[in-house]
Amino acid sequence: MLELIKYVVGTFAEKPECVEYIVEENGNNVDVKVVLDPDDMGKVIGRQGKIAKALRTLVKAGSKQENKKYNIVIEEKYKSNLILN
């Protein structure tokens, strides 16, 4: 299922090499955190969240075969603005 998530996110992200995927499994529940570059947030989520919603629907339909429940969280990677004196 992670390959499907990577494929869909990679299709819409301008910088797919900067995307991080953090997977945490707790029994039948799988949390997938997708950490994106700030410039890619709008492209991957889509207008009114349509792309994110479609991704969640695809994963929900495919996860029934694995008997697991996937939760997808999309977050922005924060750029550190360090000022050194």
C-alpha positions as CSV (number, residue, x, y, z in Angstrom):
1,M,0.0,0.0,0.0
2,L,2.9,2.3,0.7
3,E,4.0,2.0,-3.0
4,L,0.5,3.3,-4.0
5,I,0.8,6.3,-1.7
6,K,4.3,7.0,-3.0
7,Y,3.2,6.8,-6.6
8,V,0.2,9.2,-6.2
9,V,2.2,11.7,-4.1
10,G,5.2,11.5,-6.4
11,T,2.9,12.2,-9.4
12,F,1.7,15.5,-8.0
13,A,4.8,16.7,-6.1
14,E,7.3,18.9,-7.9
15,K,10.1,17.6,-5.6
16,P,9.3,13.9,-5.0
17,E,12.8,13.3,-3.8
18,C,12.2,15.6,-0.8
19,V,9.1,13.7,0.3
20,E,9.5,11.7,3.5
21,Y,7.2,8.8,4.5
22,I,7.0,7.8,8.2
23,V,5.1,4.6,8.8
24,E,3.9,3.4,12.2
25,E,2.1,0.1,12.7
26,N,-0.1,-0.6,15.7
27,G,-1.8,-4.0,15.1
28,N,-4.2,-3.6,12.2
29,N,-3.9,0.2,12.2
30,V,-1.2,1.8,10.0
31,D,-0.4,5.5,10.3
32,V,1.4,6.9,7.3
33,K,2.8,10.4,7.7
34,V,3.7,12.2,4.4
35,V,6.0,15.1,5.0
36,L,6.2,17.5,2.0
37,D,8.1,20.5,0.9
38,P,6.1,23.7,1.6
39,D,5.9,24.4,-2.1
40,D,4.2,21.0,-2.8
41,M,1.5,21.1,-0.2
42,G,-1.1,22.7,-2.4
43,K,-0.3,20.5,-5.4
44,V,-0.6,17.2,-3.4
45,I,-3.6,18.2,-1.4
46,G,-5.5,19.7,-4.3
47,R,-8.3,22.2,-4.5
48,Q,-10.5,21.8,-1.5
49,G,-8.6,18.6,-0.6
50,K,-9.9,16.6,-3.5
51,I,-6.6,14.9,-4.3
52,A,-6.0,14.0,-0.7
53,K,-9.5,12.7,-0.3
54,A,-9.1,10.6,-3.5
55,L,-5.8,9.2,-2.2
56,R,-7.5,8.2,1.1
57,T,-10.4,6.6,-0.8
58,L,-7.9,4.5,-3.0
59,V,-6.0,3.4,0.1
60,K,-9.2,2.5,1.9
61,A,-10.4,0.4,-0.9
62,G,-7.1,-1.4,-1.4
63,S,-6.4,-2.0,2.3
64,K,-9.5,-4.2,2.7
65,Q,-7.5,-7.1,1.1
66,E,-4.7,-6.6,3.7
67,N,-7.3,-6.4,6.6
68,K,-5.6,-3.2,7.8
69,K,-6.8,0.3,8.4
70,Y,-4.6,3.1,7.0
71,N,-4.6,6.6,8.2
72,I,-2.8,9.2,6.0
73,V,-1.6,12.4,7.5
74,I,-0.1,15.1,5.2
75,E,2.3,17.5,6.8
76,E,4.6,20.4,5.8
77,K,8.3,20.1,6.2
78,Y,9.4,23.2,8.1
79,K,12.5,25.0,6.9
80,S,14.8,26.0,9.7
81,N,15.8,29.6,9.5
82,L,18.8,29.7,11.8
83,I,20.5,33.0,12.4
84,L,24.0,32.5,13.6
85,N,25.8,35.4,15.4
